[in-house]
């Protein structure tokens, strides 16, 4: 079930700048496609297959890492790419940052840059006092901060160049066409400002794209250009179709695929577009055709459940989600959708079943704010106020609402037996929120 949730992405904080909340897209089918597309690259990089590839709901062209376990890719970049090899090139580049330990070193470099910047502020204050000229102090502080930036950016430029080279090696080892990395860099070159030659190259976190292209062409020369893997291409097409149909206007989607194309990917696009118009009858006709094509596919059953749920046909939605869970019992997002449909039906038996299903979903993926909202509702309906407060506190923490998270965690700790699992979860949230609030101040 595709959804957009406000989530707190703790990122690269340049010069002690504030962290920002960005929207992420959670969808079982898209995440399955990303796992399949990324698998050969991660294997070539020596990284675990359990690494997460998360889509950020942002139209700009970007991809980044914030830790050693997750790669973030903007939806705008995915929709501008031409095929799976280009997406694998993006993943390979970010995987190289992780495999080469750039995240750890970058954190140390940021700390060093911040230390230099803070020293600059102290020197600036001393200069202002000595000269009775506040402008002199500003000049020293800014000059020192810029020097700190130059040191840090030099590190990141070197890391980007090495990530390009390592990523290209991963692509070749994985049997992916290395020319796709050139195509991706061409795309970024087209986005660079026309005034780039007049910019200070030391104030860029990446080497100029033309320089990266020159290096990659030299490395890719003579490398084989294998044909795309059919399975990888199929999952890429499903992911791209679903993402595009949910992100773009329905009329645009219908113009692009037409109304007579009976292929699987066209039907998937039309099912979503009709649903968003909304035209439930046509949407159901398309999704029913997809289910007939692939009766064992859990993601089409899940999409069927989503269409029925959002059309307020909760009983039928429960049945569709139940079939999806039977086909993919370990998928946390499908479990969460099933629990949501059970709650919408709002029966005593359904609420008890929803609590069980949502508890399973949380155990498999505790970082889904919408699931946590539903879990809190299930606890509340069953009279479990303390656990409802804990789940809500966890949700607020993920959303970056640390004041609310701390308040709800305190309430939960007062309602639950000290040392119980729910109390310990609430204590963890309280401590995290307290630390985050102290850093913000």
Secondary structure, DSSP 8 states (H G I E B T S, - for coil): --EEEEEE-----GGG----EEEEEE-HHHHHHHHHHHHHHHHHHT--TT-EEEEE--SS--EEESSSSEEEEEHHHHHH--SHHHHHHHHHHHHHHHHTTHHHHHHHHHHHHHHHHHHHHHHHHHHHHHHT-HHHHHHHHHHHHHHHHHHHHHHHHHHHHHHHHHHHHHHHHTT--THHHHHHHHHHHHHS-TTGGGS-GGG-SS--HHHHHHHHHHHHTT-------HHHHHHHHHHHHHHHHHHS-HHHHHHHH-SS--SHHHHHHHHHHHHHHT-HHHHHHHHHHHHHHTTT-HHHHHHHHHHHHHTT-HHHHHHHHHHHHHH-TT-HHHHHHHHHHHHHH--HHHHHHHHHHHHHHHHH----HHHHHHHHHHHHHTT-HHHHHHHHHHHHHHTT-HHHHHHHHHHHHHHS-TTSHHHHHHHHHHHHHHHHHHHH-
